[in-house]
Each structure stands twice: as C-alpha cells, then as structure tokens.
Amino acid sequence: MTIGRALTPEAQVRYAHVDAVDTARVRVVVVPVLTPGIVAITLGRYVLVQRGWEHSIALIGHELVHVEQWRRLGAVCFVVRYLAAYLRSRRAGLGHRDAYRAIPFEQEARLRSGA
C-alpha cells in the first residue's frame, strides 16, 4: 500500500529549487486537520497537508525543501538540529512565532521556495 500521492511529472517541474530526487520521492498526504496554526508538516519524504491547502504551489515548494533537508541530514540529525535551534531562540527570549522563523531550516525553505 502506498501512502499519499506522488507529484505528477508536470507538477515536479514547478519545483526546480529542490533536487529532482526529492520531487520524485515525495508523497503528499492530505489530512483533515493538523495542530492549530499549522497547515503542513514534513516527516521524511511525507508532506502532511491540511485539506484545502494541497494545491498551494508555494506551500508544497516550501515543504519540498524540508524533504530535501531530511534526506541530506537523516531523520535524527534533522530533528535534533531543528528542535535545538528552536529551543535556543526560545531561551534567548523569542516568542514562538519568531523562534520558529529563526530556525535555519525554515529560513532556507523560505528563501529557496520564495514563500
């Protein structure tokens, strides 16, 4: 059984800002709800997207950068570095939103995806 849907070849060409291996291996899983304030989250090659957001080119483009980051670093390294960056910012006095935006992985995804 395959979980989620692959990007069509036509959709893959929209996302030239990530390695083609990642546009080919990603699986988009539409879910009814996520945590309040979150419309998508990436777990390895799976992008969980809240229903209604699955056609957002900008959102999928952003999450594809995370798919690439997970592949490059591996799950443990990605998660540890992601959470450590967030926690450092919180300890430095930033609120949740600013600490999230300060995470280097999020900055890279915003820069590369234009979102």
BALOBA-1460 file (C-alpha; in Angstrom, 3 decimals):
// residues 115
<rec num="1" residu="m" x="0.000" y="0.000" z="0.000"/>
<rec num="2" residu="t" x="1.295" y="3.449" z="-0.945"/>
<rec num="3" residu="i" x="0.664" y="6.311" z="1.446"/>
<rec num="4" residu="g" x="-0.038" y="9.695" z="-0.117"/>
<rec num="5" residu="r" x="0.195" y="10.770" z="-3.691"/>
<rec num="6" residu="a" x="3.281" y="11.389" z="-5.767"/>
<rec num="7" residu="l" x="3.709" y="14.634" z="-7.647"/>
<rec num="8" residu="t" x="2.841" y="14.346" z="-11.305"/>
<rec num="9" residu="p" x="5.702" y="14.921" z="-13.754"/>
<rec num="10" residu="e" x="4.005" y="18.219" z="-14.686"/>
<rec num="11" residu="a" x="3.976" y="19.299" z="-11.048"/>
<rec num="12" residu="q" x="7.570" y="18.204" z="-10.466"/>
<rec num="13" residu="v" x="8.911" y="20.754" z="-12.954"/>
<rec num="14" residu="r" x="7.379" y="23.584" z="-10.879"/>
<rec num="15" residu="y" x="9.822" y="22.806" z="-8.103"/>
<rec num="16" residu="a" x="13.241" y="23.198" z="-9.728"/>
<rec num="17" residu="h" x="14.566" y="24.739" z="-6.493"/>
<rec num="18" residu="v" x="14.943" y="21.253" z="-4.960"/>
<rec num="19" residu="d" x="16.800" y="18.181" z="-6.148"/>
<rec num="20" residu="a" x="14.768" y="16.140" z="-8.638"/>
<rec num="21" residu="v" x="15.219" y="13.054" z="-6.470"/>
<rec num="22" residu="d" x="13.090" y="14.757" z="-3.824"/>
<rec num="23" residu="t" x="10.303" y="15.853" z="-6.153"/>
<rec num="24" residu="a" x="10.174" y="12.259" z="-7.400"/>
<rec num="25" residu="r" x="10.119" y="10.622" z="-3.949"/>
<rec num="26" residu="v" x="7.844" y="12.991" z="-2.022"/>
<rec num="27" residu="r" x="4.391" y="11.784" z="-1.049"/>
<rec num="28" residu="v" x="1.710" y="14.348" z="-0.266"/>
<rec num="29" residu="v" x="-0.783" y="13.148" z="2.323"/>
<rec num="30" residu="v" x="-3.943" y="15.227" z="2.728"/>
<rec num="31" residu="v" x="-5.234" y="15.163" z="6.301"/>
<rec num="32" residu="p" x="-8.436" y="16.659" z="7.718"/>
<rec num="33" residu="v" x="-6.685" y="18.708" z="10.429"/>
<rec num="34" residu="l" x="-3.293" y="19.444" z="11.904"/>
<rec num="35" residu="t" x="-2.265" y="21.258" z="15.067"/>
<rec num="36" residu="p" x="-3.850" y="24.740" z="15.199"/>
<rec num="37" residu="g" x="-1.773" y="27.221" z="13.223"/>
<rec num="38" residu="i" x="-0.097" y="24.534" z="11.117"/>
<rec num="39" residu="v" x="-1.253" y="23.721" z="7.590"/>
<rec num="40" residu="a" x="1.613" y="21.383" z="6.626"/>
<rec num="41" residu="i" x="4.398" y="19.378" z="8.209"/>
<rec num="42" residu="t" x="7.140" y="17.277" z="6.668"/>
<rec num="43" residu="l" x="8.171" y="13.902" z="8.077"/>
<rec num="44" residu="g" x="10.895" y="12.432" z="5.906"/>
<rec num="45" residu="r" x="9.523" y="12.161" z="2.400"/>
<rec num="46" residu="y" x="5.926" y="12.599" z="3.558"/>
<rec num="47" residu="v" x="4.309" y="16.028" z="3.484"/>
<rec num="48" residu="l" x="1.143" y="16.103" z="5.541"/>
<rec num="49" residu="v" x="-1.058" y="18.916" z="4.267"/>
<rec num="50" residu="q" x="-4.313" y="20.071" z="5.781"/>
<rec num="51" residu="r" x="-7.251" y="19.596" z="3.440"/>
<rec num="52" residu="g" x="-7.760" y="22.719" z="1.365"/>
<rec num="53" residu="w" x="-4.027" y="23.505" z="1.131"/>
<rec num="54" residu="e" x="-2.933" y="20.573" z="-1.028"/>
<rec num="55" residu="h" x="-2.889" y="22.655" z="-4.240"/>
<rec num="56" residu="s" x="-0.799" y="25.515" z="-2.830"/>
<rec num="57" residu="i" x="2.311" y="25.629" z="-5.011"/>
<rec num="58" residu="a" x="4.106" y="27.905" z="-2.538"/>
<rec num="59" residu="l" x="3.346" y="25.669" z="0.446"/>
<rec num="60" residu="i" x="4.366" y="22.450" z="-1.301"/>
<rec num="61" residu="g" x="7.508" y="24.201" z="-2.586"/>
<rec num="62" residu="h" x="8.423" y="25.170" z="0.976"/>
<rec num="63" residu="e" x="7.799" y="21.671" z="2.314"/>
<rec num="64" residu="l" x="9.855" y="20.120" z="-0.506"/>
<rec num="65" residu="v" x="12.905" y="21.965" z="0.822"/>
<rec num="66" residu="h" x="12.283" y="20.169" z="4.115"/>
<rec num="67" residu="v" x="12.027" y="16.820" z="2.286"/>
<rec num="68" residu="e" x="15.474" y="17.528" z="0.845"/>
<rec num="69" residu="q" x="16.823" y="18.570" z="4.267"/>
<rec num="70" residu="w" x="15.553" y="15.331" z="5.847"/>
<rec num="71" residu="r" x="17.233" y="13.285" z="3.090"/>
<rec num="72" residu="r" x="20.532" y="15.184" z="3.317"/>
<rec num="73" residu="l" x="20.825" y="15.031" z="7.097"/>
<rec num="74" residu="g" x="18.874" y="11.941" z="8.070"/>
<rec num="75" residu="a" x="15.931" y="11.915" z="10.439"/>
<rec num="76" residu="v" x="17.755" y="12.073" z="13.768"/>
<rec num="77" residu="c" x="20.165" y="14.837" z="12.796"/>
<rec num="78" residu="f" x="17.419" y="16.925" z="11.183"/>
<rec num="79" residu="v" x="15.052" y="16.661" z="14.151"/>
<rec num="80" residu="v" x="17.765" y="17.317" z="16.755"/>
<rec num="81" residu="r" x="19.129" y="20.366" z="14.915"/>
<rec num="82" residu="y" x="15.641" y="21.713" z="14.155"/>
<rec num="83" residu="l" x="14.453" y="21.448" z="17.758"/>
<rec num="84" residu="a" x="17.754" y="22.713" z="19.186"/>
<rec num="85" residu="a" x="17.581" y="25.849" z="17.027"/>
<rec num="86" residu="y" x="14.005" y="26.493" z="18.136"/>
<rec num="87" residu="l" x="14.832" y="25.972" z="21.818"/>
<rec num="88" residu="r" x="17.904" y="28.243" z="21.641"/>
<rec num="89" residu="s" x="15.741" y="31.029" z="20.276"/>
<rec num="90" residu="r" x="13.096" y="30.499" z="22.945"/>
<rec num="91" residu="r" x="15.754" y="30.576" z="25.680"/>
<rec num="92" residu="a" x="17.043" y="33.806" z="24.148"/>
<rec num="93" residu="g" x="13.613" y="35.317" z="24.759"/>
<rec num="94" residu="l" x="11.926" y="35.000" z="21.381"/>
<rec num="95" residu="g" x="8.248" y="34.125" z="21.259"/>
<rec num="96" residu="h" x="7.025" y="31.008" z="19.484"/>
<rec num="97" residu="r" x="6.482" y="32.575" z="16.050"/>
<rec num="98" residu="d" x="9.814" y="34.434" z="15.993"/>
<rec num="99" residu="a" x="11.682" y="31.369" z="17.288"/>
<rec num="100" residu="y" x="10.092" y="29.262" z="14.544"/>
<rec num="101" residu="r" x="11.006" y="31.815" z="11.882"/>
<rec num="102" residu="a" x="14.604" y="31.915" z="13.195"/>
<rec num="103" residu="i" x="15.170" y="28.178" z="12.656"/>
<rec num="104" residu="p" x="17.833" y="27.924" z="9.917"/>
<rec num="105" residu="f" x="15.915" y="25.125" z="8.152"/>
<rec num="106" residu="e" x="12.835" y="27.360" z="7.965"/>
<rec num="107" residu="q" x="14.903" y="30.290" z="6.734"/>
<rec num="108" residu="e" x="16.393" y="28.112" z="3.996"/>
<rec num="109" residu="a" x="12.958" y="26.810" z="2.985"/>
<rec num="110" residu="r" x="11.526" y="30.333" z="2.799"/>
<rec num="111" residu="l" x="14.498" y="31.613" z="0.810"/>
<rec num="112" residu="r" x="14.644" y="28.764" z="-1.680"/>
<rec num="113" residu="s" x="10.898" y="28.430" z="-2.208"/>
<rec num="114" residu="g" x="10.142" y="32.130" z="-2.273"/>
<rec num="115" residu="a" x="7.478" y="31.537" z="0.374"/>
